[in-house]
Amino acid sequence: MSADDKQAVTDAAIAAIWEKYRDLNDQRIRAIERVAQAVNAGRLTEEIRTYGEQEAHKLAGAAGSFGYENISDLARDLELMIRDLPARPPDGAQFKAKAAALREAFKQS
């Protein structure tokens, strides 16, 4: 088996594992989106904030491990924004745009 063939097998295995956990990662994105909704509605609770931060952290790590750097970077940015809540509320438009970009990047993965 050539090096290219081995790489193709590895890439296919990684893609299959990413796909296996697609629903879990979608749930993580929904947790981040719930934070954005709560912030915009003025109803952010510590429970929503903490859960969103944890899920953003997990998504950033998982995406990075599977080579989805864009998803990882966006999730990490959102994690840091959530961590600073409510002491430093994010720009609502920027937070919403990052969350939308994350969702779009995930759809394309």
Backbone as CSV, one residue per row, in Angstrom:
resi,resn,N_x,N_y,N_z,CA_x,CA_y,CA_z,C_x,C_y,C_z
1,MET,0.859,-1.177,0.000,0.000,0.000,0.000,0.901,1.235,0.000
2,SER,0.598,2.140,-0.911,1.415,3.347,-1.030,1.099,4.320,0.102
3,ALA,1.953,5.303,0.254,1.740,6.334,1.270,0.441,7.083,1.007
4,ASP,0.127,7.351,-0.253,-1.122,8.026,-0.602,-2.331,7.175,-0.228
5,ASP,-2.228,5.864,-0.469,-3.326,4.958,-0.116,-3.527,4.920,1.405
6,LYS,-2.430,4.876,2.143,-2.519,4.872,3.609,-3.150,6.167,4.108
7,GLN,-2.773,7.282,3.500,-3.346,8.568,3.889,-4.838,8.608,3.590
8,ALA,-5.235,8.055,2.458,-6.655,8.021,2.081,-7.456,7.183,3.066
9,VAL,-6.889,6.066,3.500,-7.556,5.214,4.483,-7.685,5.957,5.813
10,THR,-6.635,6.624,6.218,-6.659,7.399,7.463,-7.682,8.520,7.382
11,ASP,-7.682,9.247,6.278,-8.639,10.339,6.097,-10.080,9.826,6.142
12,ALA,-10.327,8.692,5.519,-11.674,8.112,5.517,-12.087,7.685,6.920
13,ALA,-11.154,7.135,7.675,-11.457,6.721,9.046,-11.774,7.929,9.932
14,ILE,-10.997,8.985,9.777,-11.230,10.208,10.551,-12.591,10.802,10.188
15,ALA,-12.911,10.843,8.913,-14.201,11.380,8.466,-15.356,10.549,9.016
16,ALA,-15.178,9.235,9.073,-16.230,8.355,9.592,-16.461,8.596,11.084
17,ILE,-15.390,8.803,11.820,-15.531,9.075,13.255,-16.200,10.428,13.472
18,TRP,-15.789,11.445,12.715,-16.412,12.771,12.817,-17.913,12.655,12.547
19,GLU,-18.266,11.885,11.519,-19.674,11.711,11.157,-20.439,10.976,12.259
20,LYS,-19.791,10.018,12.892,-20.422,9.257,13.974,-20.857,10.185,15.112
21,TYR,-20.093,11.217,15.367,-20.384,12.131,16.466,-21.014,13.447,15.993
22,ARG,-21.547,13.441,14.785,-22.144,14.641,14.206,-23.289,15.174,15.064
23,ASP,-24.170,14.286,15.510,-25.307,14.730,16.329,-24.843,15.350,17.638
24,LEU,-23.854,14.756,18.261,-23.317,15.307,19.508,-22.737,16.696,19.275
25,ASN,-21.998,16.861,18.209,-21.412,18.170,17.915,-22.477,19.189,17.523
26,ASP,-23.541,18.721,16.881,-24.661,19.610,16.584,-25.304,20.098,17.889
27,GLN,-25.438,19.220,18.853,-25.985,19.607,20.166,-25.085,20.643,20.837
28,ARG,-23.800,20.506,20.662,-22.865,21.476,21.234,-23.072,22.855,20.600
29,ILE,-23.271,22.879,19.305,-23.517,24.156,18.627,-24.844,24.750,19.095
30,ARG,-25.842,23.911,19.266,-27.126,24.424,19.766,-26.982,25.033,21.155
31,ALA,-26.121,24.473,21.994,-25.886,25.056,23.324,-25.285,26.451,23.196
32,ILE,-24.374,26.620,22.253,-23.771,27.938,22.008,-24.832,28.902,21.492
33,GLU,-25.673,28.424,20.587,-26.737,29.263,20.047,-27.738,29.667,21.133
34,ARG,-27.980,28.778,22.105,-28.873,29.118,23.225,-28.290,30.252,24.059
35,VAL,-26.972,30.266,24.222,-26.336,31.378,24.937,-26.610,32.681,24.195
36,ALA,-26.420,32.672,22.890,-26.660,33.884,22.093,-28.104,34.349,22.234
37,GLN,-29.032,33.425,22.169,-30.451,33.777,22.315,-30.740,34.349,23.693
38,ALA,-30.173,33.735,24.724,-30.400,34.208,26.089,-29.810,35.597,26.301
39,VAL,-28.629,35.828,25.746,-28.000,37.153,25.864,-28.876,38.200,25.181
40,ASN,-29.317,37.894,23.968,-30.137,38.849,23.217,-31.473,39.118,23.901
41,ALA,-32.020,38.117,24.592,-33.308,38.270,25.271,-33.151,38.828,26.687
42,GLY,-31.897,38.981,27.137,-31.666,39.455,28.498,-32.024,38.426,29.548
43,ARG,-31.936,37.133,29.188,-32.313,36.061,30.113,-31.201,35.021,30.289
44,LEU,-29.983,35.489,30.319,-28.858,34.576,30.495,-28.773,34.149,31.953
45,THR,-28.795,32.842,32.169,-28.604,32.305,33.514,-27.195,31.728,33.606
46,GLU,-26.730,31.520,34.804,-25.413,30.919,35.006,-25.393,29.493,34.433
47,GLU,-26.491,28.797,34.546,-26.570,27.429,34.025,-26.400,27.411,32.506
48,ILE,-27.088,28.298,31.806,-26.978,28.372,30.349,-25.563,28.792,29.956
49,ARG,-25.014,29.777,30.662,-23.679,30.274,30.357,-22.635,29.185,30.548
50,THR,-22.683,28.519,31.691,-21.696,27.486,32.006,-21.778,26.327,31.015
51,TYR,-22.992,25.879,30.727,-23.163,24.771,29.791,-22.667,25.164,28.400
52,GLY,-23.001,26.363,27.948,-22.542,26.829,26.644,-21.026,26.908,26.568
53,GLU,-20.413,27.401,27.633,-18.950,27.486,27.662,-18.318,26.098,27.595
54,GLN,-18.854,25.166,28.363,-18.311,23.805,28.368,-18.455,23.143,26.996
55,GLU,-19.609,23.322,26.380,-19.844,22.697,25.085,-18.990,23.339,23.993
56,ALA,-18.788,24.645,24.072,-17.899,25.312,23.113,-16.474,24.775,23.260
57,HIS,-16.036,24.579,24.499,-14.700,24.044,24.770,-14.555,22.634,24.180
58,LYS,-15.547,21.796,24.416,-15.503,20.425,23.899,-15.491,20.410,22.377
59,LEU,-16.312,21.267,21.769,-16.363,21.327,20.312,-15.039,21.813,19.744
60,ALA,-14.454,22.816,20.364,-13.162,23.332,19.893,-12.111,22.217,19.909
61,GLY,-12.081,21.454,20.983,-11.111,20.363,21.088,-11.366,19.240,20.099
62,ALA,-12.622,18.838,19.991,-12.958,17.744,19.075,-12.669,18.141,17.625
63,ALA,-13.097,19.327,17.246,-12.886,19.772,15.868,-11.398,19.875,15.543
64,GLY,-10.631,20.404,16.476,-9.192,20.503,16.266,-8.540,19.145,16.123
65,SER,-9.003,18.182,16.915,-8.451,16.829,16.854,-8.707,16.156,15.515
66,PHE,-9.805,16.541,14.875,-10.161,15.926,13.603,-9.767,16.770,12.400
67,GLY,-9.019,17.848,12.653,-8.495,18.645,11.559,-9.423,19.730,11.046
68,TYR,-10.502,19.990,11.754,-11.429,21.053,11.353,-11.052,22.333,12.089
69,GLU,-9.965,22.934,11.632,-9.393,24.088,12.322,-10.341,25.288,12.362
70,ASN,-11.080,25.525,11.284,-12.003,26.656,11.258,-13.077,26.502,12.342
71,ILE,-13.645,25.311,12.435,-14.657,25.051,13.464,-14.027,25.201,14.836
72,SER,-12.849,24.663,15.011,-12.150,24.747,16.291,-11.892,26.200,16.685
73,ASP,-11.406,26.997,15.745,-11.103,28.403,16.033,-12.360,29.191,16.395
74,LEU,-13.442,28.973,15.641,-14.690,29.677,15.929,-15.249,29.271,17.290
75,ALA,-15.219,27.969,17.574,-15.728,27.489,18.861,-14.890,28.044,20.014
76,ARG,-13.591,28.109,19.823,-12.708,28.656,20.862,-12.993,30.144,21.086
77,ASP,-13.162,30.901,20.015,-13.508,32.316,20.152,-14.810,32.483,20.922
78,LEU,-15.806,31.667,20.576,-17.099,31.751,21.262,-16.981,31.318,22.719
79,GLU,-16.163,30.303,22.976,-15.929,29.875,24.360,-15.400,31.038,25.197
80,LEU,-14.427,31.753,24.664,-13.844,32.875,25.399,-14.847,34.010,25.582
81,MET,-15.673,34.249,24.581,-16.702,35.273,24.710,-17.711,34.886,25.794
82,ILE,-18.099,33.617,25.803,-19.058,33.137,26.801,-18.445,33.194,28.193
83,ARG,-17.182,32.832,28.299,-16.498,32.840,29.599,-16.551,34.226,30.233
84,ASP,-16.465,35.264,29.417,-16.452,36.637,29.918,-17.837,37.158,30.299
85,LEU,-18.878,36.398,29.990,-20.234,36.820,30.352,-20.436,36.655,31.843
86,PRO,-21.255,37.407,32.500,-21.863,38.638,32.018,-20.999,39.863,32.273
87,ALA,-19.805,39.660,32.817,-18.943,40.802,33.154,-18.676,41.688,31.941
88,ARG,-18.403,41.058,30.796,-18.156,41.822,29.568,-19.063,41.277,28.477
89,PRO,-20.276,41.803,28.403,-21.186,41.304,27.371,-20.586,41.514,25.983
90,PRO,-20.702,40.498,25.128,-20.133,40.637,23.783,-20.996,41.555,22.937
91,ASP,-20.408,42.043,21.878,-21.174,42.740,20.865,-22.153,41.703,20.309
92,GLY,-23.437,41.970,20.450,-24.452,40.999,20.037,-24.331,40.587,18.584
93,ALA,-24.054,41.543,17.725,-23.929,41.238,16.302,-22.712,40.354,16.036
94,GLN,-21.605,40.638,16.725,-20.385,39.847,16.534,-20.593,38.418,17.041
95,PHE,-21.215,38.283,18.204,-21.474,36.959,18.769,-22.378,36.161,17.834
96,LYS,-23.441,36.806,17.367,-24.385,36.145,16.469,-23.705,35.749,15.165
97,ALA,-22.855,36.620,14.631,-22.151,36.326,13.383,-21.191,35.147,13.552
98,LYS,-20.494,35.104,14.669,-19.566,33.979,14.914,-20.338,32.672,15.067
99,ALA,-21.462,32.730,15.780,-22.281,31.528,15.953,-22.825,31.051,14.604
100,ALA,-23.242,31.986,13.758,-23.735,31.636,12.433,-22.610,31.054,11.567
101,ALA,-21.424,31.632,11.662,-20.274,31.116,10.913,-19.918,29.707,11.384
102,LEU,-20.015,29.476,12.685,-19.757,28.147,13.238,-20.762,27.142,12.680
103,ARG,-22.023,27.516,12.699,-23.069,26.624,12.176,-22.804,26.303,10.700
104,GLU,-22.460,27.318,9.923,-22.203,27.125,8.492,-20.963,26.227,8.267
105,ALA,-19.915,26.475,9.004,-18.708,25.643,8.873,-19.019,24.193,9.228
106,PHE,-19.850,24.002,10.230,-20.222,22.646,10.638,-21.044,21.972,9.547
107,LYS,-21.955,22.690,8.934,-22.764,22.115,7.842,-21.877,21.647,6.701
108,GLN,-20.795,22.386,6.457,-19.922,22.053,5.347,-18.897,20.971,5.693
109,SER,-18.815,20.591,6.957,-17.817,19.587,7.357,-18.276,18.183,7.035
